[in-house]
Amino acid sequence: MLKLDKMDSSISKLDKTFWKDFFNILKPYWLHSEEKKKAWLLFFVIIFLNLFQVFLNVLFTKWYKVFYDALQHFDEKGFWKALLEFSVLATLFIVSAVYATYLQQMLQIKWRAWLTSFYISKWVSNKKFYHMQVIEQNTDNPDQRIADDVNAFISQSLSLFLGLMSSVVTFFSFVGMLWIISGPISFNAFHIKITIPAYMVWAAIIYAIAGTYITAKIGKPLVKLNFDQQMFEANFRFALIRIRENSESVALLNAEEKEHQNLMDTFRYVFQNYWQIMVRQKMLGWFTSGYNQIAIIFPILVAAPRFFAKKIQLGDVMQIASAFGQVQSSLSFIVNSYSSIATWYSVVDRLRTFEKNIKAIETSQRQSKISILPSQDKLAIEHLSIKIPYSEKLIVKDLNLTIEKKEHTIIMGPSGVGKSTLIRAIAGIWPFGEGTIKLPPNHMFLPQKPYFPYGSLREILLYPSTDGKAVPNEYLEELLDMVGLSYLSKDLNTKNLWSQVLSPGEQQSLNIARVLLHSPDWLFMDESTSALNEEKEIHLYSLLLEKLKNLTIISVAHRKSLEDFHIKKLILKENAQYEITYIQKSLKSI
């Protein structure tokens, strides 16, 4: 659903609620899934490999002193020995880095597969995917939340956690080394001699704190900008898909120029927001690039006086530079990862918004006062009042209606009076209102616009059944012939986007063939033959009553000619009023 809503300010703060929601997203997979043991094992192996790389970096830093001291003293034997040691360390580092990446990707795809299935299940269960459009409309593009945000959440959460963990371990691994090798610094202030022990450690800490503060100040707007960018990109994709799905209508209306304008208007949000991201990232880039470049030369500049005074050797200088770089880099995790953190933050916000709205729908469903109860052989509607969402305006007021088996009923009334909404309430997907509906088993609902998933005509006829192997093609060809679509028999196993290939009338005829295949006892038709001419419509109604002997039809229709196939008539009127009458039985309805 195309929306231009902004990020919900009530959930956009990095507070306890944010972290609680974040851990609620983590818990299903890591604490409750059937894969949790394997996931934890894989996770600990990845952690071990990352820690092993930190250990290797410590050995590399110690190696710097040996190698550069050998160079300074023209020690050829020591030089080649150091190179051999480097080869061993480099080999171990490469192997651990490759497997750390490989296993992290393995964990990512396993976690994504599970979490995607989990969210799809939550979204489609109990009609939430429909209610999200009419009850809780703050979730823009829920398809993108599942397809893109879940993937981004997993990959970025893993990367940031491992990066943070490595930074913490690196800091504690190198800070002791830097404390020892950096030495003290002394200076006079107000005629007082001040000595700072391990001054390089304090320099690294102060430098990183200042850099983190400035980075946070510059980069803070990126959180909201990234949130909006994901939404605008999804809206633009949705607009493109809409044209593809309605290509015939657009082409017949010669609306190419208008659609081009609409698409560019939608893309304008993408462009303008991305431009703001560019400007903000440029500001951030100026600072972080300068920050990191200064950090490279700073420890060498500070150690240079001691080197030229011949108090330390070249190996000591390189070791100090390496150790300072590791400490400073570990303390600068936020500075170096701020763009990634901002993106991750916006992704978490989008997923927690999705979770929040799912829960709101579940609450609304539980609070619905329309009770759907089972019935044996009749449809009974008792004291049913239907409302417009978030309004006290009634569509139907205190409806009492009983339809016995084979007591075919037609629902009529002016357009927009609420006929389709009544069918939705009977189906249990409209929660706004109160009353009781006793619904018999083996029922089927046919909307005005059929839904055909991508696939073969065979799969469409069997839909939504998942097991249709026992149905022979010959029987399906017979059904197509009955509804006047025999020319499609040759394409029974041809996969296509049939909703784009078939005309509205052909789609409705194919839907009737689907009814004949599934053989319901109760059929609710919401203008399900409105795209057909009167002769074809009469033929299909006659066919349904002839082939399905136990069928009871409840129709929403406008054409008077269909009254002949019904016994009872419900007329919905303005101001939530209604009238129930009986139709004189004709030859067609007997």
N, C-alpha and C positions, 0 to 999 in steps of 0.2 A: 504494500500500500504506500503510495507516494505521500511523503510528509516532509515538512520543513521545520519540524520542531527542534528546539534547542536542547542542549544537555540539561537534564533535570538538576537544578541548583540544589535541591534538597538532598541529593545523594552524591554530590560532586566534591565533597570534602574528604581529605585524607584523615579520617578520624576512626574511632573504635568501630563505628558502624561499617565503614569501608572494609576494615580488616576482617570483621565478622562475616560480611558478605563474601569476601575473597575466600576465606577458609570454607565457607559453605559450598562454594563452587568446587573446591578441591576435594572435600570429604567423600562425595559419592564414589569416586574412583579409588581413592587411596585407603578408604576405611571400610567401604561396603561392597565393592565389586568382587566378582569371582576371580578377577585377575590381580588382586591386590598383593598377594605373596610374590608372584613373579615380578610385578612392577617394583616392589620395594627392593628385591634382590638386584634387579637391573639398575635401579637408582643408586644403590650402595656401591655397585661396581663402577658406575660412572663417577661417583664422588671419589672413590679410591684412585681412579686414573687421574682425576684432576689434582688431587693432593700429591700424587706421585710426580706430576709435572712441576708442582711447586718445589718439591724436594730436589728435582733435577735442576731447577733454576738456582737453588742454593749452591749446588755443586758447581754449576756454571760460574757463579760469582766467585767462588773460591778458586776456580780454574783460571779466571782472569789474572789473578795475582801471579800464579805460577808461570803462565804463558808470557805475560809482558815482562816479568822479571827475567825470564830466560832471554827475551829479545834484548833487554837493556844490557845484560851481561854477556851478550854474544855466545850464549850457551847452546850450541847446536844440538847436543845430546838431549838437554832438557827441553829444547824446542820440539824435537820429534816425539819425545815421550809425551809432551803436553798435547800434541796433535793426535796421538793415538788415544789418549784419554778422552779428548774431545769427540773422536769418532764413536767411541762407545756411548758416551752421554747423548750425542746427537741421534744415534740409532734408537736408543731407548726412548728418547723424547718423541721421535717421529712415530714409532709404533704406538706409544701411549696416546698421542694426539689423534692418530687415525682411528683407533678403536674407541676413544672417548667420543669422538664425533659420530662414528657409526652407531654405537650403542645409544647415544642420545637421540639420534634420529629414529632408531628402532623404538625407543620408549615413547617418543613423540607420536609416531603413527599409531602405535597400539593404544595410547591414551586418547588420541583424537578419534579413533574408530569407536571406542567405547563411549566417550562423552558425546559424540555426534549421535549415536544410537539413543543415548539417554535423553538428550534434548529433543530429538525427533519424537520419541515416545511421549514426553511430557507435552509437546506441542500438539500432536495429533490426537492424543487420548481425550475422550469425553468431549469431543468437538471444540477443543480450546483454539485450534487454528481458525475456526469460524468466529468464536466469541471474541478473539483478539481484535477482530475487525469492527465488532459492534458494541463491545463492552469496554475494553481497555485499549484505546487507540493511541497510546503514547509510545508504542513499540514500532518504530519505523523499520520496515524491511526485515521481518523476523527471519526470512530465508537467509539474509546476509549474516545475521547473528550466528546461525547454525553453520553456514558454509565457510565464512571467513573469520568471524570473531573467535570461534572455538579454536581454530587452527592457530591464530595469532596469540591467543591467550596461552595455549600450551607451549608453543615454541619460545615466546618471550618470557614466560614465567620460569621455564627451565634455564634459559640462557642467563637471565638476570640473577636467579638464585645461585647458579654455579659460579657466575662472575663475582657475586658478593662473597660467597664462601671462599673462593680462591683469593680474593683481596684480603679478607680477614686473616686467613692462614698465612698468606704472603707477608702481611705486616708483622705478625708475631714471629715469623721465621727469619726476617731480615732486620728487624729493629734491634735485636741484641747484637748482631754483627755490626750494624752501623754505629751502635752505641760505643763499641770497643774501638773500631778502626777510625772513627771520625775525630776522636781526641777532643780536648777542651779548647775554648777560645777565651782570650782575656782582653779587656779593654778598660780604659779609664773613663769614668763618668762623674763629674763634679768632684774630682780629685780622689775618687774612690775606685780602687781596682776591682773590677767585676770579672769573675771567671764563670763561664757557662760550660758545664761538662756535656759531652756528646752533643755539641751545638747543632750538628747536622740533623739529628733526630728532631730537635725542636724546630729547626728551620723547615723540615719537611712537613711537620704537623701544622705549623702556622700557615705555610704556603697552601696546603690542601684545604684547610678550613676557610681561608679567604677565597680560594678558587671555588669551593662548593657554594658559598654564600652568594657570590656574584653570579655563578652559573644558574642557581635557583631563581634569582631575581630576573635574569634575562630570559630564562626558558620557561617560566611559569605559564605564560599564555599558550604555549604549545599543547598543553593538555586539552584545553577546550577546542583549539584549532584542529587537532588530530581527531577528536571526537566528531566534530562537524564534518571534517573531510570524509570520513568513512560513511557518514550518512548521506552526504551530497553525491558521492560516487555511486552509492547504492540506488539513490533516486534516479540518477542519470541512466544506469543500467536498466532500471525498471521502465523508464520512459521508452527506451529503445525496444525492449521486449514487447511493450504494449503495441508499438507500431507493427512489429512482426506478427503478433497475434491477430491484429485487425487490419492486415495489409489490404484485403479486398475492399473493405469499407473505405479506407483512406484513398485507395486508387480510384474507386468509383466516384468519390466526391471531389477528385482532383485536388486533394488537400495537401499535396506535397510541400508547397511553400509554407502553409500554416504549420505543418508538423515540423518542418525545418526550423521555423521560428520558435516553436515550443521547445524543441530539443536544445536549441542554443540558449534559450532562456533558462532551461534547467542546468545546462552546462556552465552557465555564467556563475552559478553558485560554486561549482567545482573550481573554476578558474580563479575567482576572487579569493576564495578561502585558501587555495593552494599558494596564491601570491603572498598572502599574509604569512603562511608557513615559511615560504622562501625568505622573506625579509627577516623573520624572527630567527630562522636557522643561520642566516648570514651573520646576524649580530652575535649569535652563539658561537659560530665558527670563528669569527675574529678573535673572540676571547679565548676559546679552548685551544685553538692552534697556537696562539702566542703563549698561552699558559704552558702547553706541552713543550714548545721549543725552548723556552727559558729554562724549563726543568732539566733539559738535556745538558746545557752548558753550565748551569749554576753550580753543581757540586765540583766540577773541574776547576772553575774559577776560584772557588773557596779553598780547594786543596792545593792550588798552584803555588802559593807562597811557601808552603811547607815542602813541596817538591823541589822548588828552586833553591831552598835553603838546605837541601840534601838531608832533610829529616825523614822523608819517606821516599820510596822508589816508585817507578812508573806503574808497577803492578799494584801498589797500594792505591795510587790515584784511580786506576781503572776499577779496582774493587770498590772504592768509595763511591765512584760514579754509578756503578751497577747497583750497589746496595741502596744508595739514595734513590735511584730511579725506581727500584722495586717498592721501597717504602712510600715514596711520593705517589707512585702509580696506584698502589693499593688504597691509599688514603683519598685518592682522587677518583674513586669509582663512580661517584655521582656526577662529577664533572665530565668524565669521559663517556658516561652512559645516559646522559640526561635526555637526549632525543629518544632513545629506546625506552626509558622509564616513562616519558610523557605519552608515547604511543601505547605502552602496556597499560598505563593508568586509564586511558580513554577506552581501551578494549575491555578492561575489567568493568568499567562503568556501564558499558553497553550490555555486557552479559548480566550484570546485577540488575539493570533496568528490566531486561528480559525476564529474569527470575522473579523480580518484584511484580511484574504485570501478570505472569503466570499465576502467582499466588493470589493476586487480586481477582483474577477470573475464577479461580477455585473457590474463593470466598463468596463471590457473587453467585456462583452456581449453587453453593450450599445454602445461601440465603434466599434462593428463588422459592416463591410461594406457589409455583405451578407444579403440582404433583403428577408424575406420569406413573400410572399403575397398570399392571397386566389385567387383561380381560380375556374371557374364553371365546365368546362368539359374537360380540357386538362392540361397537365404538360408543362410549358414553362420555359426554362432556358435561361437567357439572359446575355451575356457577363460575364460569371462566370469564375473567376480565383480562384484556391484553393492553399493555401500555407502550407508549413510545419510550425508547431508552432515556433515562435520566430526566423523565418528565412525568407529570401526573395526568397528562392527556391520554384518554382511553381510545383505543381502536375498536375494541369490542367490550361491551359491558354485560356482565352476568349472563353469559350464554349457557343455555341448557339444551342439549341436543343428544338424542339417542338414535343411532343408526344400526338397525338389525342386519344380520347376515343377508346379503344379496339385495339390500334396500339401497340401491344405487342413488347417490345424492350429488347434486350439482350445486356449487357455491357461486353465486353471481353478485353483481353490484358494480358501482362506478369504479373507474380506475383510481387507484390510490386509496381505496377505502379500507384495505387491510386483509384482502382475501389470501394473498400469499403469506402474510404474517401469521394468519390463523393456521395455515398448513405447517409453517415453521414451529409454531407452538405445539401442535399435535405431534410433530416429529421429535420434540424435546430439545430443539436447538434455540428456542426463544425464551429466555428466563424472565422477561419483564412482564409481571402481572401476577395473578393469583387464580386459584381454582384447581379442579381435578380433571384429569384426562385418563380414561381407562382404555388402553390400546390393545387390540387383539394381536395374537402372534402372526408370524408369516406375512408381514406387511412389506410394502415397497413404496418408496416415494420417487416420483419423476418430476424433476424441475423443468422449467420452460426451456432452458438451455442445457442440453446434455453435456456431461463431462466425459471426454474420451482421452484416456492417457495415451502417450506415445506407444505404439505397438501395432500388432496385426489386428485385422477385423475379428479374427477368432478370439484374441485376447480381450478385445473391447466387448464382444458379446458375452463372454464369461465373467467379465468384471462385475463386482469385486471379488468373485470367487478366486481362490488361490489354487484350486485343484480341479482342472477341467479336462484332464487327460482322457477320461472315460467317455467324453462327448465326441462322437464321430463327426467329421467334416460334412458327411452327407446330411445329417440332421440339421446342421447349421445352414447349409445351402438351401434346405427345404424352408427354414424359417425366413431366410432372405427372400425367397420366392414369394412367400405368403404376404410379406409387407411391400412387395413391388420393387425389391432391390436385387433381383436375380443376376443382374449384370455385374454385381460385385462379387459373385461366388468365386470367380477366378483369382480374386485378390485376398482370399481368406487368410492366407499366411504371409501377406505382404506387410511389412512394417512401414508405417508412415504416420505423419501428423494428420490424422484423418479429420480432425476438427477444422483444419484449414483446407482440406480437399473436398469434403462433402458440403452440400448446401444445407441451410438450416432445416429444410423439409426432409432431406435425406437423413440428417442426423436424428430428427424426431422419429422417423420411420425405423431407423436402426435401433433406437431406444425401445420401441414397441416390440421388436424382435427379441431384444434382451429380456423384456417382461415375459414373453411367451416361453423363453428358455428357463427362466427362474421360477415361473408358475407361482406367484404369490396368491394368497387368499384375499388380501386387502390391498388395493392399489390407489394411491393418492396422486392425482395428476394435476400439476399446477400449470395450466395452459400448455400442456405437453404436446398438443397437436396444433398449436396456433399458427405454425408456419406452413401448414398444409392447406390445400384447397378443400372445399367442403365435401366434395365427392370422396377424396382420399381419406379425410378425417372420419367420415361415416363408415367407410370400409374398414378402417383400423379398429374403431369401436365395436363394430359387428364381429370382427375377427377375435377380439379379446373375449367377448361374451360367448362366442361359439366354442373356442378352444379351451378356455379356462372355466369349467362348469361351476366351480366353487367361488368364483371371483366376485368381490364387492368393490365397486368403483366409487370413489369420491373425487369429483372433478371441480377444478376452478376453470371457468370458461366465460366467454362473452357471447358466443354464437347461440342464438335461440335454437338452431337445428339440433344441438346436442341435448336439449331437454328431452327429446324422444328416447334417449338411452337411460334416463334416470326416473326414479320414482318420487324422490323427495327433493325439494329445493330450499336452500338457505340463501336468503338475500341479505347482504350486509349493506347498511345505509349510513348516511352521514350521522355525526354525533353519536357514534358507537351503538346505534340501534340496529336491530335485525328482525327478520321475519322468516318464519318457517311455513312452507306450503307444500301440498302434495300435487304431483303432476299426474294428469290422467294417463294411464298406461297405454302405450302405443304398441304396435306390432314389433317395433325395433327393440323395446325394452323387455318384452316378455321372453 
